[in-house]
């Protein structure tokens, strides 16, 4: 800076320095570098290219899901408009199946029973599973102790759903099952309880046992 600078020039230079500092502060606060126009343009280009890469990576999985989930669902909807005969499906388009569905009380009773059973299972799993998830997440400090109950709870899930359902039904439930025999030996009941056999109660108890881990895990 020369010694001949006038006060007006010094004031203008100070104002420019102050404005530059303000621009830098705004750029930092907005988390973008100075000269943002060019940088944002480059960001858009890289964003587009990374988007195409992500789409290419996701394509095989989307095709897999589409083939094994959406296609069978579409075929099921298509078949619902066909007529079943002794020789197989007649591909002639018909709405008779839906007319039977909406006019037959049996279907509505089954759907209502399914909805009620599902609601009972969800509420029971929440009531029983929330305290367990709360205790493991907030009260147990050791990660090893947290994981151990999950490994024990996951052990039955190493078998198929059908195997677990059968294992639940025959040894425990039923007229000759362990539950009825236990109550008989305690003289709580004088004869086996039929509801512990093949009944709606047995189905609901089995659903709670089979799905409670799916309630505990996400809550945890």
NORKAZI-V45839 format. One record per residue. N is the residue number from 0. SS is DSSP state (hx for helix, st for strand, lp for the rest). Layout:
N;SS
N;SS
This chain:
0;lp
1;lp
2;lp
3;lp
4;lp
5;lp
6;hx
7;hx
8;hx
9;hx
10;hx
11;hx
12;hx
13;hx
14;hx
15;hx
16;hx
17;hx
18;hx
19;hx
20;hx
21;hx
22;hx
23;hx
24;hx
25;hx
26;hx
27;hx
28;hx
29;lp
30;lp
31;lp
32;lp
33;lp
34;lp
35;hx
36;hx
37;hx
38;hx
39;hx
40;hx
41;hx
42;hx
43;hx
44;hx
45;hx
46;hx
47;hx
48;hx
49;hx
50;hx
51;hx
52;hx
53;hx
54;hx
55;hx
56;hx
57;hx
58;hx
59;hx
60;hx
61;hx
62;hx
63;hx
64;hx
65;hx
66;hx
67;hx
68;hx
69;hx
70;hx
71;hx
72;hx
73;hx
74;hx
75;hx
76;hx
77;hx
78;hx
79;lp
80;lp
81;lp
82;st
83;st
84;st
85;lp
86;lp
87;st
88;st
89;st
90;lp
91;lp
92;lp
93;lp
94;lp
95;hx
96;hx
97;hx
98;hx
99;hx
100;hx
101;hx
102;hx
103;lp
104;hx
105;hx
106;hx
107;hx
108;hx
109;hx
110;hx
111;hx
112;hx
113;hx
114;hx
115;hx
116;hx
117;hx
118;hx
119;hx
120;hx
121;hx
122;hx
123;hx
124;hx
125;hx
126;hx
127;hx
128;hx
129;hx
130;hx
131;hx
132;hx
133;hx
134;hx
135;hx
136;hx
137;hx
138;hx
139;lp
140;lp
141;lp
142;hx
143;hx
144;hx
145;hx
146;hx
147;hx
148;hx
149;hx
150;hx
151;hx
152;hx
153;hx
154;hx
155;hx
156;hx
157;hx
158;lp
159;lp
160;hx
161;hx
162;hx
163;hx
164;hx
165;hx
166;hx
167;hx
168;hx
169;hx
170;hx
171;hx
172;lp
173;lp
174;lp
175;lp
176;lp
177;hx
178;hx
179;hx
180;hx
181;hx
182;hx
183;hx
184;hx
185;lp
186;lp
187;lp
188;lp
189;lp
190;lp
191;lp
192;lp
193;hx
194;hx
195;hx
196;lp
197;lp
198;lp
199;hx
200;hx
201;hx
202;hx
203;hx
204;hx
205;hx
206;hx
207;hx
208;hx
209;hx
210;hx
211;hx
212;hx
213;hx
214;hx
215;hx
216;hx
217;hx
218;hx
219;lp
